[in-house]
Amino acid sequence: MPKKQKFPYLLGSKWTARHNNWGWRHFQVVNRKDKGKWIFAEMVASCDPSVRFWINAQQLKDSTLWSAGWKTLQEIARTEEDSEYFRNVD
């Protein structure tokens, strides 16, 4: 049985940064690199293809840093409000 690939849908996926990165929030994964147990994603700003950087793909799972898909500022704010509400309920 072949080994299951980590992050099989990484390439081409779209992400919204919770905070500006080089002035931008919306990015797309244009390349992936597997280095042993580590997987890296090359991110490109959707509005400025000259803005490119590599990150550990594991960081994309951190909801305080990234959100899957392209979100508006209102959607980001709403998600943060929901997270704050559920933290206070517990």
C-alpha positions as CSV (number, residue, x, y, z in Angstrom):
1,M,0.0,0.0,0.0
2,P,1.5,3.4,-1.0
3,K,2.3,5.9,1.7
4,K,-0.4,8.6,2.1
5,Q,0.8,12.0,0.9
6,K,0.7,14.8,3.4
7,F,-1.2,17.9,2.2
8,P,-2.4,16.3,-1.0
9,Y,-4.3,19.4,-2.1
10,L,-1.7,22.0,-1.3
11,L,-0.7,23.0,-4.8
12,G,-3.0,25.6,-6.1
13,S,-4.8,26.2,-2.8
14,K,-5.7,29.7,-1.8
15,W,-5.1,31.2,1.7
16,T,-5.8,34.4,3.6
17,A,-3.3,35.6,6.1
18,R,-4.7,36.9,9.4
19,H,-2.1,39.6,9.3
20,N,-0.5,41.4,6.3
21,N,2.6,39.8,4.8
22,W,4.6,42.2,2.8
23,G,1.4,44.3,2.5
24,W,-0.9,41.5,1.3
25,R,-3.3,39.0,2.8
26,H,-4.4,36.8,-0.2
27,F,-2.0,34.1,-1.4
28,Q,-1.9,31.0,-3.5
29,V,0.4,28.0,-3.3
30,V,2.3,27.7,-6.5
31,N,4.9,25.2,-5.6
32,R,5.6,22.5,-2.9
33,K,8.8,21.0,-1.7
34,D,9.1,17.8,0.3
35,K,12.2,17.7,2.5
36,G,12.2,14.5,4.5
37,K,9.3,14.8,7.0
38,W,8.9,18.5,6.3
39,I,6.7,20.0,3.5
40,F,7.1,23.5,2.3
41,A,4.7,25.7,0.3
42,E,5.8,28.6,-1.9
43,M,3.2,31.3,-1.4
44,V,2.6,34.1,-4.0
45,A,0.5,37.2,-3.4
46,S,-2.6,37.1,-5.6
47,C,-2.3,40.8,-6.4
48,D,1.5,41.1,-6.7
49,P,3.3,38.0,-8.2
50,S,6.6,39.5,-7.2
51,V,5.8,38.8,-3.6
52,R,6.8,35.2,-3.0
53,F,8.0,33.3,0.0
54,W,8.3,29.7,1.3
55,I,6.7,28.6,4.6
56,N,6.4,25.3,6.4
57,A,3.0,23.9,5.2
58,Q,2.2,23.0,8.8
59,Q,1.8,26.7,9.6
60,L,-1.2,26.8,7.3
61,K,-3.1,24.7,9.8
62,D,-2.7,27.4,12.5
63,S,-5.9,29.4,12.4
64,T,-4.4,32.3,14.2
65,L,-2.1,32.8,11.1
66,W,-4.0,31.5,8.1
67,S,-7.5,30.8,6.9
68,A,-8.3,28.5,3.9
69,G,-9.7,30.3,0.9
70,W,-9.8,34.0,0.2
71,K,-11.7,35.9,2.9
72,T,-12.8,39.5,3.2
73,L,-11.8,41.6,6.2
74,Q,-15.4,41.3,7.5
75,E,-15.2,37.5,7.3
76,I,-11.9,37.6,9.1
77,A,-13.3,39.9,11.8
78,R,-16.4,37.6,12.2
79,T,-14.2,34.5,12.6
80,E,-12.1,36.3,15.3
81,E,-15.3,37.4,17.1
82,D,-16.6,33.8,17.0
83,S,-13.3,32.5,18.3
84,E,-13.3,35.0,21.2
85,Y,-16.9,34.1,22.1
86,F,-16.1,30.4,22.3
87,R,-13.0,31.1,24.4
88,N,-15.1,33.0,26.9
89,V,-17.9,30.4,27.0
90,D,-15.6,27.6,28.2
